[in-house]
Amino acid sequence: MVRLAATSAGWLRVSDIEMASDAPSYTMETLDRLSAGGTALDTLHVITGADAFAGILSWKGAENLLSRCHFVVVSRPGHPAPGLRQTLPALAAQMRHPADYDDRLQPSIFLVDAPTAPVSSTKIRALASTGSSLAGLVPRAVAEYIDRNALYRGVA
């Protein structure tokens, strides 16, 4: 489903590197695996919601994580990305507006204040379990895949 969603975007690349382990997935370890596989981390952009990023300092390896690659932090309902400057003042110097992007920058935190739908994977599964429409919540190819394969049916 991630591949279907990325294909609809047209410019994203998908990695299944985190699927190779049954252990919990930590961003720092994923970066280690990507680097070992030849990915230049200075070209990598980790995309996350502002609600999740607000807890970045509790993430495994946080002290080194933000110096390894760029982060793109997108506003979520009730969690505007620009508000992270106040929430995480120790990281404010690394935070930039997307218009200031320059590929020569040291790893930075780009704050994207864009409207996002008030949707979660839990809500999508709940709607799919009843056969409700997922229009506008996931790309059409993903909704068709979920419907065609009767995913989440009977799961509340």
Residue pairs with C-beta under 8 A, 6 or more apart in sequence:
1 138
1 142
1 145
1 146
2 14
3 14
4 139
4 141
4 142
4 145
5 138
5 139
5 141
5 142
6 12
6 13
6 14
7 141
8 139
8 140
8 141
8 142
9 139
15 34
17 30
17 33
17 34
17 37
18 25
18 30
20 33
26 59
26 60
26 61
27 46
27 59
27 60
27 61
27 65
28 59
28 60
28 61
28 64
28 65
29 60
29 61
31 41
31 44
31 65
31 68
31 69
34 41
34 44
35 41
41 68
41 69
42 69
42 70
42 107
43 103
44 69
44 70
45 69
45 70
45 71
45 72
45 110
46 69
46 70
46 71
46 72
47 71
47 72
47 74
48 71
48 72
48 73
48 74
49 73
49 74
49 75
49 76
49 79
49 116
50 73
50 74
50 75
50 76
50 79
50 80
50 81
50 83
50 84
50 111
51 76
51 78
51 79
53 71
53 73
53 84
53 109
54 79
54 84
54 87
54 88
56 62
56 65
56 66
56 71
56 88
56 91
57 88
57 90
59 65
66 91
66 94
66 107
66 109
67 106
67 107
68 107
69 107
70 105
70 107
70 108
70 109
70 110
71 107
71 108
71 109
71 110
72 98
72 110
72 112
73 81
73 84
73 109
73 110
73 111
73 112
74 81
74 112
74 114
74 116
75 81
75 82
75 112
75 113
75 114
75 115
75 116
76 116
77 116
77 117
77 118
80 113
81 111
81 112
81 113
82 111
82 113
84 91
84 95
84 109
84 111
85 92
85 95
85 111
91 109
94 107
94 108
94 109
95 108
95 109
95 110
95 111
96 105
96 108
96 109
96 110
96 111
97 110
97 111
98 110
98 111
98 112
101 110
117 136
117 137
119 137
123 137
124 134
124 137
124 138
124 152
125 152
125 155
126 156
127 133
127 134
127 137
128 134
128 146
128 147
128 151
128 152
128 153
129 152
129 153
129 154
129 155
129 156
131 147
131 153
133 143
134 142
134 143
134 146
135 143
137 143
138 146
145 151
146 152
